[in-house]
Amino acid sequence: MLLEVKNLCKRYNKKIVLDGISFSVDKGKIVGLLGENGAGKTTLLKIIAGFSKPTSGQVIINNTKVGVETRRYVAFLPDSIMFPKWMKVKDALKFFSDFFDDFDFQKAKDMLKFLNISENGKIHDFSRGTIEKLSIALLLSRNVNLYLLDEPLAFIDPISRDVVINMILDNLSEEKTIIVSTNIISEIEHIFDEVIILKDGKIATLDSAENLREKSGVSVNQFFKEGGAK
């Protein structure tokens, strides 16, 4: 099993953000992580990535408890801008190359060319959507087992979303798993193998996308809109 989350709880002062969450994900899957704003999606991804500590419970990746060592298995795309705006694209490429031993420099260059993003481009001149595409290309150029994408489509225009979704699909292999947190469900649900819906810090639904559609008789997006519970 690639990822195991066991009775995970997270509190900020008296506020319970995650309340006893447990699930596991095998290799070779694309998982949709869904929930209303404040449901705990970002907090969960940060804990899995090792950037936030749980109040209790544990996360295990490749049979190793989350910590400094597991960061070599995980690539995390936050919902905020990753780079200082003074950087050029070539500076971001060098940063990733210097910082991550698993970074495939040529793969990143090929993706950026495909996305029509110039290496000499200045990040402060880019739209938020272009910055997101840059971030996704660099993240997917890391050779890790687990990719965590927090709202990767939020600022990308509808025409470019299909391109990005296909890039995500092309990056999947039997050894890799991708967890995507998103509120733009209708445009990406077709790639989900499994679906996790969080509600009030708990798991309301945990199922394969196929089973969910078959049992409910509606799309994942419609199921979510109708309450997202079993």
C-alpha positions as a Markdown table, in Angstrom:
| # | Residue | x | y | z |
|---|---|---|---|---|
| 1 | Met | 0.0 | 0.0 | 0.0 |
| 2 | Leu | 1.4 | 3.4 | -1.0 |
| 3 | Leu | -0.5 | 5.6 | 1.4 |
| 4 | Glu | -2.1 | 4.8 | 4.7 |
| 5 | Val | -3.9 | 7.4 | 6.8 |
| 6 | Lys | -4.9 | 6.2 | 10.3 |
| 7 | Asn | -7.3 | 7.9 | 12.6 |
| 8 | Leu | -5.9 | 11.3 | 11.7 |
| 9 | Cys | -7.0 | 14.3 | 13.7 |
| 10 | Lys | -6.0 | 17.9 | 13.5 |
| 11 | Arg | -7.1 | 20.7 | 15.8 |
| 12 | Tyr | -6.2 | 24.4 | 15.7 |
| 13 | Asn | -6.9 | 25.6 | 19.3 |
| 14 | Lys | -10.4 | 24.4 | 19.9 |
| 15 | Lys | -11.4 | 24.1 | 16.2 |
| 16 | Ile | -11.4 | 20.5 | 14.9 |
| 17 | Val | -10.3 | 20.5 | 11.2 |
| 18 | Leu | -9.8 | 16.7 | 10.7 |
| 19 | Asp | -11.7 | 14.3 | 13.0 |
| 20 | Gly | -10.5 | 10.7 | 12.9 |
| 21 | Ile | -9.9 | 10.2 | 9.2 |
| 22 | Ser | -8.7 | 6.8 | 8.0 |
| 23 | Phe | -8.2 | 5.6 | 4.4 |
| 24 | Ser | -5.6 | 3.9 | 2.2 |
| 25 | Val | -4.5 | 4.4 | -1.4 |
| 26 | Asp | -2.6 | 2.0 | -3.6 |
| 27 | Lys | -0.1 | 2.8 | -6.4 |
| 28 | Gly | -1.4 | 3.6 | -9.9 |
| 29 | Lys | -4.5 | 5.6 | -8.8 |
| 30 | Ile | -5.9 | 9.1 | -9.4 |
| 31 | Val | -7.9 | 10.1 | -6.4 |
| 32 | Gly | -10.4 | 13.0 | -6.3 |
| 33 | Leu | -10.4 | 14.8 | -2.9 |
| 34 | Leu | -13.6 | 16.8 | -2.7 |
| 35 | Gly | -15.3 | 18.9 | -0.1 |
| 36 | Glu | -16.6 | 22.4 | 0.5 |
| 37 | Asn | -14.2 | 25.1 | 1.5 |
| 38 | Gly | -13.1 | 24.5 | 5.1 |
| 39 | Ala | -13.8 | 20.8 | 4.9 |
| 40 | Gly | -10.1 | 20.0 | 5.6 |
| 41 | Lys | -8.8 | 19.2 | 2.2 |
| 42 | Thr | -5.7 | 21.5 | 2.3 |
| 43 | Thr | -4.9 | 20.5 | 5.8 |
| 44 | Leu | -5.0 | 16.8 | 4.9 |
| 45 | Leu | -2.7 | 17.3 | 1.9 |
| 46 | Lys | -0.2 | 19.4 | 4.0 |
| 47 | Ile | -0.1 | 16.6 | 6.6 |
| 48 | Ile | 0.5 | 13.9 | 4.0 |
| 49 | Ala | 3.2 | 16.1 | 2.4 |
| 50 | Gly | 4.9 | 16.5 | 5.8 |
| 51 | Phe | 4.4 | 20.3 | 6.0 |
| 52 | Ser | 2.0 | 20.1 | 9.0 |
| 53 | Lys | 1.9 | 17.9 | 12.0 |
| 54 | Pro | -1.3 | 16.1 | 13.0 |
| 55 | Thr | -2.7 | 16.4 | 16.5 |
| 56 | Ser | -3.1 | 12.6 | 16.6 |
| 57 | Gly | -3.1 | 9.7 | 14.3 |
| 58 | Gln | -0.5 | 9.0 | 11.7 |
| 59 | Val | 0.3 | 8.9 | 7.9 |
| 60 | Ile | 2.4 | 6.2 | 6.4 |
| 61 | Ile | 3.9 | 6.4 | 2.9 |
| 62 | Asn | 5.8 | 3.5 | 1.5 |
| 63 | Asn | 5.8 | 1.8 | 4.9 |
| 64 | Thr | 7.5 | 4.9 | 6.4 |
| 65 | Lys | 5.8 | 7.3 | 8.9 |
| 66 | Val | 5.6 | 10.8 | 7.4 |
| 67 | Gly | 8.6 | 12.9 | 8.2 |
| 68 | Val | 11.7 | 14.3 | 6.5 |
| 69 | Glu | 12.4 | 11.0 | 4.8 |
| 70 | Thr | 9.0 | 10.6 | 3.1 |
| 71 | Arg | 9.4 | 13.9 | 1.3 |
| 72 | Arg | 11.5 | 12.1 | -1.3 |
| 73 | Tyr | 8.3 | 10.1 | -2.2 |
| 74 | Val | 6.0 | 13.1 | -2.4 |
| 75 | Ala | 5.6 | 16.2 | -4.6 |
| 76 | Phe | 3.1 | 18.8 | -3.3 |
| 77 | Leu | 1.5 | 21.6 | -5.3 |
| 78 | Pro | 0.0 | 24.1 | -2.8 |
| 79 | Asp | -2.9 | 26.4 | -3.6 |
| 80 | Ser | -0.6 | 29.4 | -3.3 |
| 81 | Ile | 2.1 | 30.7 | -5.7 |
| 82 | Met | 5.3 | 28.6 | -5.3 |
| 83 | Phe | 7.9 | 31.0 | -6.7 |
| 84 | Pro | 9.1 | 34.5 | -5.9 |
| 85 | Lys | 7.9 | 36.8 | -8.6 |
| 86 | Trp | 11.4 | 38.1 | -9.3 |
| 87 | Met | 12.3 | 34.7 | -10.9 |
| 88 | Lys | 12.4 | 33.9 | -14.6 |
| 89 | Val | 11.2 | 30.5 | -15.7 |
| 90 | Lys | 14.8 | 29.4 | -16.2 |
| 91 | Asp | 15.4 | 30.3 | -12.5 |
| 92 | Ala | 12.5 | 28.1 | -11.4 |
| 93 | Leu | 13.9 | 25.3 | -13.5 |
| 94 | Lys | 17.3 | 25.7 | -11.9 |
| 95 | Phe | 15.8 | 25.9 | -8.4 |
| 96 | Phe | 13.9 | 22.6 | -9.0 |
| 97 | Ser | 17.0 | 20.9 | -10.5 |
| 98 | Asp | 19.2 | 22.0 | -7.6 |
| 99 | Phe | 16.7 | 21.2 | -4.9 |
| 100 | Phe | 15.3 | 17.9 | -6.1 |
| 101 | Asp | 17.5 | 15.0 | -7.1 |
| 102 | Asp | 14.5 | 13.3 | -8.7 |
| 103 | Phe | 13.8 | 16.3 | -11.1 |
| 104 | Asp | 13.8 | 15.5 | -14.8 |
| 105 | Phe | 15.1 | 18.7 | -16.4 |
| 106 | Gln | 14.5 | 17.7 | -20.0 |
| 107 | Lys | 10.9 | 16.5 | -19.2 |
| 108 | Ala | 10.2 | 19.9 | -17.6 |
| 109 | Lys | 11.6 | 21.8 | -20.6 |
| 110 | Asp | 9.5 | 19.7 | -23.0 |
| 111 | Met | 6.3 | 20.4 | -20.9 |
| 112 | Leu | 7.0 | 24.1 | -20.8 |
| 113 | Lys | 7.5 | 24.2 | -24.6 |
| 114 | Phe | 4.3 | 22.3 | -25.0 |
| 115 | Leu | 2.5 | 24.8 | -22.8 |
| 116 | Asn | 4.2 | 27.7 | -24.8 |
| 117 | Ile | 5.9 | 29.0 | -21.7 |
| 118 | Ser | 9.3 | 30.6 | -22.5 |
| 119 | Glu | 12.3 | 29.9 | -20.3 |
| 120 | Asn | 13.1 | 33.6 | -20.4 |
| 121 | Gly | 9.6 | 34.6 | -19.3 |
| 122 | Lys | 9.4 | 36.7 | -16.1 |
| 123 | Ile | 7.1 | 35.2 | -13.5 |
| 124 | His | 5.8 | 38.6 | -12.4 |
| 125 | Asp | 4.6 | 39.2 | -15.9 |
| 126 | Phe | 2.5 | 36.0 | -15.9 |
| 127 | Ser | -1.2 | 35.6 | -15.2 |
| 128 | Arg | -2.1 | 33.4 | -12.2 |
| 129 | Gly | -3.2 | 30.7 | -14.6 |
| 130 | Thr | 0.2 | 30.6 | -16.4 |
| 131 | Ile | 2.0 | 30.4 | -13.1 |
| 132 | Glu | -0.2 | 27.5 | -12.2 |
| 133 | Lys | 0.6 | 25.7 | -15.5 |
| 134 | Leu | 4.3 | 26.4 | -14.8 |
| 135 | Ser | 4.0 | 25.0 | -11.3 |
| 136 | Ile | 2.2 | 21.8 | -12.5 |
| 137 | Ala | 4.8 | 21.2 | -15.2 |
| 138 | Leu | 7.7 | 21.4 | -12.8 |
| 139 | Leu | 5.9 | 19.3 | -10.1 |
| 140 | Leu | 5.0 | 16.6 | -12.6 |
| 141 | Ser | 8.7 | 16.5 | -13.7 |
| 142 | Arg | 9.7 | 15.1 | -10.4 |
| 143 | Asn | 10.0 | 11.3 | -10.3 |
| 144 | Val | 8.1 | 10.4 | -7.1 |
| 145 | Asn | 5.4 | 8.0 | -6.0 |
| 146 | Leu | 2.8 | 10.4 | -4.8 |
| 147 | Tyr | 1.7 | 13.7 | -6.2 |
| 148 | Leu | -0.6 | 16.0 | -4.2 |
| 149 | Leu | -2.3 | 18.7 | -6.2 |
| 150 | Asp | -4.3 | 21.3 | -4.3 |
| 151 | Glu | -6.8 | 23.1 | -6.6 |
| 152 | Pro | -4.6 | 22.8 | -9.7 |
| 153 | Leu | -7.3 | 24.0 | -12.1 |
| 154 | Ala | -8.6 | 26.9 | -10.1 |
| 155 | Phe | -6.9 | 29.7 | -12.1 |
| 156 | Ile | -6.5 | 28.0 | -15.4 |
| 157 | Asp | -8.8 | 29.0 | -18.2 |
| 158 | Pro | -11.3 | 26.4 | -19.5 |
| 159 | Ile | -9.5 | 25.9 | -22.8 |
| 160 | Ser | -6.2 | 25.1 | -21.1 |
| 161 | Arg | -7.8 | 22.8 | -18.5 |
| 162 | Asp | -8.0 | 19.8 | -20.8 |
| 163 | Val | -4.3 | 20.2 | -21.7 |
| 164 | Val | -3.4 | 20.2 | -18.0 |
| 165 | Ile | -5.7 | 17.3 | -17.3 |
| 166 | Asn | -4.0 | 15.3 | -20.1 |
| 167 | Met | -0.6 | 16.1 | -18.6 |
| 168 | Ile | -1.7 | 14.7 | -15.3 |
| 169 | Leu | -3.0 | 11.6 | -17.0 |
| 170 | Asp | 0.2 | 11.2 | -19.0 |
| 171 | Asn | 2.2 | 11.3 | -15.8 |
| 172 | Leu | 0.4 | 8.4 | -14.2 |
| 173 | Ser | 2.0 | 5.0 | -14.1 |
| 174 | Glu | 1.7 | 1.8 | -12.1 |
| 175 | Glu | 4.2 | 3.2 | -9.5 |
| 176 | Lys | 2.6 | 6.6 | -9.2 |
| 177 | Thr | -0.5 | 7.9 | -7.5 |
| 178 | Ile | -2.0 | 11.4 | -7.8 |
| 179 | Ile | -4.4 | 13.0 | -5.3 |
| 180 | Val | -6.3 | 16.0 | -6.7 |
| 181 | Ser | -8.2 | 18.4 | -4.5 |
| 182 | Thr | -10.7 | 20.3 | -6.6 |
| 183 | Asn | -13.9 | 22.2 | -6.7 |
| 184 | Ile | -14.0 | 22.0 | -10.5 |
| 185 | Ile | -15.4 | 18.5 | -10.4 |
| 186 | Ser | -17.3 | 18.2 | -13.7 |
| 187 | Glu | -14.2 | 18.9 | -15.8 |
| 188 | Ile | -11.9 | 16.4 | -14.1 |
| 189 | Glu | -14.0 | 13.7 | -12.6 |
| 190 | His | -13.6 | 11.4 | -15.7 |
| 191 | Ile | -10.0 | 10.7 | -14.7 |
| 192 | Phe | -10.8 | 9.8 | -11.0 |
| 193 | Asp | -10.3 | 6.1 | -10.0 |
| 194 | Glu | -11.4 | 6.8 | -6.4 |
| 195 | Val | -13.2 | 9.6 | -4.7 |
| 196 | Ile | -12.9 | 10.9 | -1.1 |
| 197 | Ile | -15.4 | 13.5 | 0.0 |
| 198 | Leu | -14.7 | 15.3 | 3.3 |
| 199 | Lys | -17.5 | 17.0 | 5.3 |
| 200 | Asp | -17.1 | 18.7 | 8.6 |
| 201 | Gly | -13.6 | 17.2 | 9.0 |
| 202 | Lys | -14.8 | 13.6 | 8.4 |
| 203 | Ile | -15.0 | 11.3 | 5.5 |
| 204 | Ala | -18.5 | 11.4 | 4.1 |
| 205 | Thr | -17.8 | 9.2 | 1.1 |
| 206 | Leu | -15.0 | 6.9 | 0.2 |
| 207 | Asp | -15.5 | 4.8 | -2.9 |
| 208 | Ser | -14.4 | 4.1 | -6.4 |
| 209 | Ala | -15.7 | 6.7 | -8.9 |
| 210 | Glu | -17.3 | 3.9 | -10.9 |
| 211 | Asn | -19.1 | 2.4 | -7.9 |
| 212 | Leu | -20.3 | 5.8 | -6.8 |
| 213 | Arg | -21.8 | 6.6 | -10.2 |
| 214 | Glu | -23.4 | 3.2 | -10.4 |
| 215 | Lys | -24.9 | 3.2 | -6.9 |
| 216 | Ser | -26.1 | 6.8 | -7.1 |
| 217 | Gly | -27.1 | 7.0 | -10.7 |
| 218 | Val | -25.6 | 10.4 | -11.1 |
| 219 | Ser | -22.2 | 11.9 | -11.9 |
| 220 | Val | -19.6 | 12.5 | -9.1 |
| 221 | Asn | -20.3 | 16.2 | -9.5 |
| 222 | Gln | -24.0 | 15.8 | -9.1 |
| 223 | Phe | -23.5 | 13.4 | -6.2 |
| 224 | Phe | -21.3 | 16.0 | -4.5 |
| 225 | Lys | -23.8 | 18.8 | -5.1 |
| 226 | Glu | -26.6 | 16.6 | -3.5 |
| 227 | Gly | -24.7 | 16.3 | -0.3 |
| 228 | Gly | -21.8 | 14.0 | -0.9 |
| 229 | Ala | -22.7 | 11.4 | 1.7 |
| 230 | Lys | -23.1 | 7.6 | 1.5 |
